[in-house]
Amino acid sequence: MELKNYMEEAVKDTLDNVLKDLDVCKCEKCKLDIMALTLNSLPSKYYVTEKGELYNKVNELKRQFEVDIISKITQAAYFVNEHKHHGDDHV
């Protein structure tokens, strides 16, 4: 059994799709910063599951919170882009 945060999986699954349409840095450091900021602004949704059940549960929750997730990723991406923790050579 595992303890999982649905939101973490849903944000991971949505991140690249949202970022492809934004003019922001997409380096690994910025992506992790965007994920952290996004997850800190969304409610945690924990679930205890057997490994095989997780995929279906994450997809259900992702659909339920999709608008909130996309909005929070977008806000975080612009914030991180304005406050990068690296030089401009990673754009």
C-alpha positions in Angstrom: 0.0 0.0 0.0 1.1 3.5 -0.7 0.1 7.0 0.4 -0.3 9.3 -2.6 -1.3 12.9 -3.1 -3.6 13.0 -6.1 -2.8 16.6 -6.9 0.9 15.8 -7.3 0.2 13.2 -10.0 -2.5 15.4 -11.7 -0.1 18.4 -11.8 2.7 16.2 -13.2 0.4 14.9 -15.9 -0.8 18.4 -16.9 2.4 20.4 -16.6 4.0 19.9 -20.0 0.7 20.4 -21.8 0.1 23.8 -20.2 3.7 24.9 -20.5 3.9 24.2 -24.2 1.5 27.1 -24.8 3.3 29.6 -22.5 6.3 31.8 -23.3 8.2 30.8 -20.1 11.4 29.0 -19.2 10.9 25.2 -19.4 14.2 24.0 -18.0 14.0 21.2 -15.3 14.8 23.7 -12.4 11.9 26.0 -13.5 9.5 23.1 -14.0 10.2 21.8 -10.5 9.7 25.3 -9.1 6.5 25.6 -11.0 5.3 22.3 -9.7 6.2 23.2 -6.1 4.4 26.5 -6.3 1.4 25.0 -8.0 1.1 22.2 -5.4 1.4 24.7 -2.5 -1.5 26.6 -3.9 -3.8 23.6 -4.4 -5.5 21.5 -1.7 -3.8 18.2 -1.0 -5.9 15.1 -1.8 -4.3 12.1 -0.2 -5.3 8.5 -1.0 -4.1 5.1 0.3 -4.0 2.7 -2.6 -2.6 -0.4 -4.0 -0.3 0.5 -6.9 -2.6 -0.7 -9.6 -5.5 1.5 -8.5 -3.6 4.8 -8.5 -3.9 5.5 -12.3 -7.7 5.4 -12.4 -8.1 7.5 -9.3 -5.6 10.1 -10.5 -7.5 10.5 -13.8 -10.8 10.9 -12.0 -9.5 13.6 -9.7 -7.6 15.3 -12.5 -10.8 15.8 -14.5 -12.5 17.1 -11.4 -9.9 19.7 -10.7 -8.6 20.3 -14.2 -9.5 24.0 -14.5 -8.0 24.8 -11.1 -4.8 22.9 -11.9 -4.4 24.6 -15.3 -5.0 28.0 -13.7 -2.5 27.4 -10.9 0.2 26.0 -13.2 -0.2 29.1 -15.4 0.1 31.5 -12.5 3.1 29.7 -11.1 4.8 29.5 -14.5 4.6 33.3 -14.9 5.8 33.9 -11.4 8.7 31.5 -11.7 9.6 33.0 -15.1 9.9 36.4 -13.4 11.9 35.1 -10.5 14.2 32.5 -12.1 16.9 30.9 -9.9 19.3 30.6 -12.9 20.8 32.7 -15.6 19.0 33.6 -18.8 21.0 31.0 -20.8 18.3 28.3 -19.9 15.4 29.8 -21.9 
